[in-house]
């Protein structure tokens, strides 16, 4: 699962959380519950915003299989042709 940084508008804290790409945290309460932290004095309904963070790109050459082309279907090759098997 991808990792996202969420920033609480009310308390200024940024918290890292793993979740599916289809999910999104909207409030401090949701975020605290998901990562298992205490909300402290911050109201549970306080808005959180997902921050734009850089991702890592894995190239087939970095996997030690430089003679194979990158996977064209994404998410790993069913045939193992890109070295992600």
BAKEFI-513351 format. One record per residue: residue in one letter; z, y, x of N, C-alpha, C, CB in turn. Coordinates in steps of 0.1 Angstrom, whole numbers, padded with zeros to 4 digits. Glycine has a CB too. Layout:
N
PT | rest | n_up | n_north | n_east | ca_up | ca_north | ca_east | c_up | c_north | c_east | cb_up | cb_north | cb_east
PT | A | Z | Y | X | Z | Y | X | Z | Y | X | Z | Y | X $
...
This chain:
85
PT | rest | n_up | n_north | n_east | ca_up | ca_north | ca_east | c_up | c_north | c_east | cb_up | cb_north | cb_east
PT | X | 0000 | -0012 | 0008 | 0000 | 0000 | 0000 | 0000 | 0012 | 0009 | 0012 | 0000 | -0010 $
PT | X | -0007 | 0023 | 0004 | -0007 | 0035 | 0012 | 0006 | 0042 | 0012 | -0018 | 0045 | 0007 $
PT | X | 0008 | 0051 | 0022 | 0020 | 0059 | 0023 | 0017 | 0073 | 0020 | 0027 | 0058 | 0037 $
PT | X | 0025 | 0080 | 0011 | 0023 | 0094 | 0008 | 0035 | 0102 | 0010 | 0019 | 0094 | -0007 $
PT | X | 0033 | 0115 | 0013 | 0044 | 0124 | 0015 | 0045 | 0132 | 0002 | 0043 | 0133 | 0027 $
PT | X | 0057 | 0134 | -0004 | 0059 | 0142 | -0015 | 0069 | 0153 | -0012 | 0064 | 0134 | -0027 $
PT | X | 0066 | 0165 | -0016 | 0074 | 0177 | -0013 | 0080 | 0182 | -0026 | 0066 | 0188 | -0006 $
PT | X | 0094 | 0183 | -0026 | 0101 | 0188 | -0038 | 0101 | 0203 | -0037 | 0115 | 0183 | -0038 $
PT | X | 0095 | 0209 | -0048 | 0094 | 0224 | -0049 | 0108 | 0230 | -0049 | 0086 | 0228 | -0061 $
PT | X | 0117 | 0224 | -0056 | 0131 | 0230 | -0058 | 0140 | 0229 | -0045 | 0138 | 0222 | -0069 $
PT | X | 0140 | 0218 | -0038 | 0149 | 0217 | -0027 | 0143 | 0218 | -0013 | 0157 | 0204 | -0028 $
PT | X | 0129 | 0218 | -0013 | 0122 | 0219 | 0000 | 0122 | 0207 | 0008 | 0129 | 0230 | 0008 $
PT | X | 0126 | 0195 | 0003 | 0126 | 0183 | 0010 | 0113 | 0176 | 0009 | 0137 | 0173 | 0006 $
PT | X | 0108 | 0169 | 0019 | 0096 | 0161 | 0019 | 0101 | 0146 | 0021 | 0086 | 0165 | 0030 $
PT | X | 0096 | 0137 | 0013 | 0100 | 0123 | 0013 | 0087 | 0115 | 0014 | 0108 | 0119 | 0001 $
PT | X | 0088 | 0104 | 0022 | 0076 | 0095 | 0024 | 0079 | 0083 | 0014 | 0075 | 0090 | 0038 $
PT | X | 0068 | 0079 | 0007 | 0069 | 0068 | -0002 | 0056 | 0060 | -0002 | 0072 | 0073 | -0017 $
PT | X | 0058 | 0046 | -0004 | 0046 | 0037 | -0005 | 0044 | 0034 | -0019 | 0049 | 0024 | 0004 $
PT | X | 0032 | 0036 | -0024 | 0028 | 0031 | -0037 | 0013 | 0030 | -0038 | 0033 | 0042 | -0048 $
PT | X | 0009 | 0024 | -0049 | -0006 | 0022 | -0052 | -0013 | 0035 | -0053 | -0008 | 0013 | -0064 $
PT | X | -0026 | 0035 | -0050 | -0034 | 0047 | -0051 | -0034 | 0052 | -0065 | -0048 | 0045 | -0045 $
PT | X | -0033 | 0044 | -0075 | -0034 | 0048 | -0089 | -0021 | 0054 | -0094 | -0037 | 0036 | -0097 $
PT | X | -0010 | 0053 | -0086 | 0002 | 0059 | -0090 | 0004 | 0073 | -0085 | 0014 | 0050 | -0086 $
PT | X | 0013 | 0081 | -0091 | 0016 | 0094 | -0086 | 0030 | 0097 | -0091 | 0006 | 0105 | -0091 $
PT | X | 0038 | 0102 | -0082 | 0052 | 0107 | -0086 | 0051 | 0122 | -0091 | 0062 | 0106 | -0074 $
PT | X | 0058 | 0125 | -0101 | 0057 | 0138 | -0107 | 0070 | 0146 | -0106 | 0053 | 0138 | -0121 $
PT | X | 0081 | 0139 | -0106 | 0094 | 0146 | -0105 | 0103 | 0140 | -0094 | 0101 | 0144 | -0119 $
PT | X | 0113 | 0148 | -0091 | 0123 | 0144 | -0080 | 0130 | 0132 | -0085 | 0133 | 0156 | -0078 $
PT | X | 0133 | 0130 | -0097 | 0140 | 0118 | -0102 | 0132 | 0106 | -0100 | 0143 | 0120 | -0117 $
PT | X | 0119 | 0106 | -0104 | 0110 | 0095 | -0101 | 0109 | 0091 | -0087 | 0096 | 0098 | -0107 $
PT | X | 0108 | 0101 | -0078 | 0107 | 0099 | -0064 | 0120 | 0093 | -0058 | 0104 | 0112 | -0057 $
PT | X | 0131 | 0098 | -0062 | 0144 | 0093 | -0057 | 0146 | 0079 | -0062 | 0156 | 0102 | -0062 $
PT | X | 0143 | 0076 | -0074 | 0144 | 0062 | -0079 | 0135 | 0052 | -0071 | 0141 | 0061 | -0094 $
PT | X | 0123 | 0057 | -0069 | 0113 | 0048 | -0062 | 0118 | 0045 | -0048 | 0100 | 0055 | -0062 $
PT | X | 0123 | 0055 | -0040 | 0126 | 0052 | -0026 | 0141 | 0049 | -0024 | 0123 | 0064 | -0018 $
PT | X | 0149 | 0049 | -0035 | 0163 | 0045 | -0034 | 0172 | 0055 | -0027 | 0164 | 0032 | -0027 $
PT | X | 0170 | 0068 | -0030 | 0178 | 0078 | -0024 | 0186 | 0086 | -0036 | 0170 | 0089 | -0016 $
PT | X | 0197 | 0092 | -0032 | 0205 | 0100 | -0042 | 0198 | 0113 | -0044 | 0219 | 0101 | -0037 $
PT | X | 0197 | 0118 | -0057 | 0190 | 0131 | -0059 | 0198 | 0143 | -0055 | 0188 | 0132 | -0074 $
PT | X | 0211 | 0141 | -0052 | 0220 | 0152 | -0048 | 0221 | 0162 | -0059 | 0214 | 0159 | -0035 $
PT | X | 0221 | 0175 | -0056 | 0223 | 0186 | -0065 | 0209 | 0190 | -0072 | 0229 | 0198 | -0058 $
PT | X | 0198 | 0184 | -0068 | 0185 | 0188 | -0073 | 0183 | 0182 | -0087 | 0174 | 0183 | -0064 $
PT | X | 0179 | 0190 | -0097 | 0177 | 0185 | -0110 | 0166 | 0174 | -0110 | 0173 | 0196 | -0120 $
PT | X | 0168 | 0163 | -0117 | 0159 | 0152 | -0117 | 0145 | 0156 | -0122 | 0164 | 0141 | -0126 $
PT | X | 0143 | 0166 | -0130 | 0130 | 0170 | -0135 | 0123 | 0180 | -0126 | 0132 | 0176 | -0149 $
PT | X | 0128 | 0183 | -0115 | 0122 | 0191 | -0105 | 0108 | 0186 | -0101 | 0131 | 0194 | -0093 $
PT | X | 0098 | 0194 | -0100 | 0085 | 0191 | -0096 | 0084 | 0186 | -0082 | 0075 | 0202 | -0099 $
PT | X | 0076 | 0176 | -0079 | 0072 | 0172 | -0066 | 0057 | 0172 | -0065 | 0078 | 0157 | -0062 $
PT | X | 0052 | 0175 | -0053 | 0038 | 0176 | -0051 | 0034 | 0167 | -0039 | 0034 | 0191 | -0047 $
PT | X | 0024 | 0159 | -0042 | 0019 | 0150 | -0031 | 0012 | 0159 | -0021 | 0009 | 0139 | -0037 $
PT | X | 0015 | 0157 | -0008 | 0010 | 0165 | 0003 | -0003 | 0158 | 0008 | 0020 | 0166 | 0014 $
PT | X | -0012 | 0166 | 0013 | -0024 | 0161 | 0019 | -0020 | 0156 | 0033 | -0036 | 0172 | 0020 $
PT | X | -0022 | 0144 | 0036 | -0018 | 0138 | 0049 | -0030 | 0130 | 0054 | -0006 | 0129 | 0048 $
PT | X | -0031 | 0130 | 0067 | -0042 | 0122 | 0073 | -0040 | 0107 | 0073 | -0044 | 0127 | 0088 $
PT | X | -0051 | 0100 | 0072 | -0050 | 0086 | 0072 | -0056 | 0080 | 0085 | -0058 | 0080 | 0060 $
PT | X | -0054 | 0068 | 0087 | -0059 | 0061 | 0099 | -0072 | 0053 | 0095 | -0049 | 0052 | 0106 $
PT | X | -0082 | 0055 | 0103 | -0094 | 0047 | 0100 | -0095 | 0036 | 0110 | -0107 | 0056 | 0101 $
PT | X | -0097 | 0024 | 0106 | -0098 | 0012 | 0114 | -0113 | 0009 | 0116 | -0090 | 0000 | 0109 $
PT | X | -0118 | 0009 | 0128 | -0132 | 0006 | 0131 | -0132 | -0009 | 0136 | -0138 | 0016 | 0141 $
PT | X | -0143 | -0015 | 0133 | -0145 | -0029 | 0138 | -0143 | -0030 | 0153 | -0158 | -0034 | 0133 $
PT | X | -0147 | -0020 | 0160 | -0146 | -0020 | 0175 | -0131 | -0020 | 0179 | -0153 | -0009 | 0181 $
PT | X | -0122 | -0014 | 0171 | -0108 | -0014 | 0175 | -0102 | -0027 | 0172 | -0101 | -0003 | 0167 $
PT | X | -0108 | -0036 | 0165 | -0103 | -0049 | 0162 | -0107 | -0060 | 0173 | -0107 | -0054 | 0149 $
PT | X | -0114 | -0055 | 0183 | -0118 | -0064 | 0194 | -0130 | -0072 | 0190 | -0107 | -0073 | 0197 $
PT | X | -0138 | -0068 | 0180 | -0149 | -0076 | 0176 | -0161 | -0066 | 0175 | -0147 | -0082 | 0162 $
PT | X | -0164 | -0060 | 0186 | -0174 | -0049 | 0187 | -0188 | -0054 | 0184 | -0173 | -0042 | 0200 $
PT | X | -0191 | -0067 | 0184 | -0205 | -0071 | 0182 | -0208 | -0072 | 0167 | -0207 | -0084 | 0188 $
PT | X | -0198 | -0070 | 0158 | -0200 | -0071 | 0144 | -0201 | -0057 | 0138 | -0189 | -0079 | 0137 $
PT | X | -0209 | -0054 | 0128 | -0210 | -0041 | 0122 | -0198 | -0039 | 0113 | -0223 | -0040 | 0114 $
PT | X | -0195 | -0026 | 0109 | -0184 | -0023 | 0100 | -0187 | -0029 | 0086 | -0182 | -0008 | 0099 $
PT | X | -0177 | -0032 | 0079 | -0179 | -0038 | 0066 | -0185 | -0028 | 0056 | -0165 | -0043 | 0060 $
PT | X | -0195 | -0032 | 0049 | -0201 | -0023 | 0039 | -0195 | -0023 | 0026 | -0216 | -0026 | 0038 $
PT | X | -0186 | -0033 | 0023 | -0181 | -0034 | 0009 | -0167 | -0027 | 0009 | -0180 | -0048 | 0005 $
PT | X | -0161 | -0024 | 0020 | -0148 | -0018 | 0020 | -0137 | -0028 | 0017 | -0147 | -0006 | 0010 $
PT | X | -0125 | -0025 | 0021 | -0113 | -0033 | 0018 | -0113 | -0046 | 0025 | -0112 | -0034 | 0004 $
PT | X | -0121 | -0049 | 0035 | -0121 | -0061 | 0042 | -0133 | -0069 | 0036 | -0108 | -0069 | 0040 $
PT | X | -0139 | -0077 | 0045 | -0151 | -0084 | 0041 | -0147 | -0098 | 0036 | -0161 | -0086 | 0053 $
PT | X | -0153 | -0102 | 0024 | -0151 | -0115 | 0019 | -0156 | -0126 | 0029 | -0157 | -0117 | 0006 $
PT | X | -0167 | -0122 | 0036 | -0173 | -0132 | 0045 | -0166 | -0132 | 0059 | -0188 | -0130 | 0047 $
PT | X | -0158 | -0122 | 0062 | -0152 | -0121 | 0075 | -0162 | -0115 | 0085 | -0147 | -0134 | 0080 $
PT | X | -0173 | -0110 | 0081 | -0183 | -0105 | 0090 | -0180 | -0093 | 0098 | -0196 | -0103 | 0083 $
PT | X | -0170 | -0085 | 0093 | -0167 | -0073 | 0100 | -0155 | -0075 | 0109 | -0163 | -0062 | 0090 $
PT | X | -0150 | -0087 | 0110 | -0138 | -0089 | 0119 | -0125 | -0088 | 0112 | -0139 | -0080 | 0130 $
PT | X | -0125 | -0085 | 0099 | -0112 | -0084 | 0091 | -0110 | -0097 | 0084 | -0112 | -0072 | 0081 $
PT | X | -0108 | -0108 | 0091 | -0105 | -0121 | 0084 | -0092 | -0127 | 0088 | -0116 | -0130 | 0088 $
